[in-house]
Amino acid sequence: MTKKLAELSKLEFNDHEIDAIQQDLEQMIGFVDKLNEIDTTGIAPLTHMCVEGNMLREDEIKGSIDNATALKNAPSAEGQFFTVPKVIKK
């Protein structure tokens, strides 16, 4: 079963790794089976882990720094912009 899952996932494992994954999967399935033994009659399913809604802060206008100050410690800048090394080659 584990080899089939690895094949479907396009993953490659050696025999030792397959055995370790098989044991992990068996433990997970055993845990889910143990959870199925719990009587949840009368308990509503959770839709959120927290009863409170989103705790958002108010937007506040705060002071900012000018471009010259922001670029003062930049390792590389051009005009009013930071410059960074190219990481994607075409």
C-alpha positions in Angstrom: 0.0 0.0 0.0 2.8 2.4 0.9 4.6 1.8 -2.3 1.4 2.6 -4.3 0.9 5.8 -2.3 4.5 6.8 -3.0 4.0 6.1 -6.7 0.8 8.1 -6.9 2.5 11.0 -5.1 5.5 10.8 -7.4 7.9 10.2 -4.5 10.8 7.8 -4.3 11.8 6.0 -1.1 14.2 3.2 -0.3 13.0 0.1 1.5 14.0 1.4 4.9 12.0 4.6 4.3 9.0 2.7 3.1 9.0 0.6 6.3 9.2 3.8 8.4 6.4 5.4 6.5 4.3 2.3 6.7 4.6 2.3 10.5 3.7 6.0 10.7 0.6 5.5 8.5 -0.5 2.6 10.7 -0.1 4.8 13.8 -2.2 7.5 12.2 -4.9 5.1 11.2 -4.9 3.6 14.7 -5.3 7.1 16.2 -8.3 7.9 14.0 -9.8 4.5 14.9 -9.3 5.4 18.6 -11.1 8.7 18.0 -14.0 6.9 16.4 -14.6 5.1 19.7 -15.5 8.4 21.5 -19.2 9.0 22.0 -19.9 12.5 20.5 -23.7 12.3 20.8 -25.1 15.8 21.5 -21.8 17.6 20.7 -22.1 20.1 17.9 -19.3 20.0 15.3 -16.9 22.9 15.4 -16.7 25.3 12.6 -14.0 27.5 14.3 -11.6 26.8 17.1 -12.3 30.1 18.7 -15.7 31.5 19.6 -14.6 35.1 19.0 -14.4 36.6 15.5 -11.4 38.1 13.9 -9.6 40.4 16.3 -8.6 43.2 14.0 -6.9 46.4 15.1 -8.0 49.8 14.0 -6.0 51.4 11.2 -3.9 54.3 12.6 -1.9 56.8 10.7 1.6 56.8 12.1 4.7 58.7 11.2 7.0 57.3 8.5 10.5 58.0 7.3 11.5 59.7 4.1 13.2 57.9 1.2 16.7 59.1 2.0 16.5 57.8 5.5 15.0 54.5 4.3 17.8 54.0 1.7 20.6 55.2 4.0 21.5 51.6 5.1 20.5 49.8 1.9 23.3 47.7 0.5 22.3 48.8 -3.0 20.0 51.5 -4.2 19.2 53.3 -7.5 17.5 56.6 -7.3 14.6 56.3 -4.8 14.4 52.4 -5.0 16.2 49.5 -3.3 17.9 47.3 -5.8 18.2 43.5 -5.3 20.1 40.8 -7.2 18.3 39.1 -10.0 17.2 35.6 -9.0 15.2 34.5 -12.0 16.9 33.9 -15.3 15.0 34.1 -18.5 
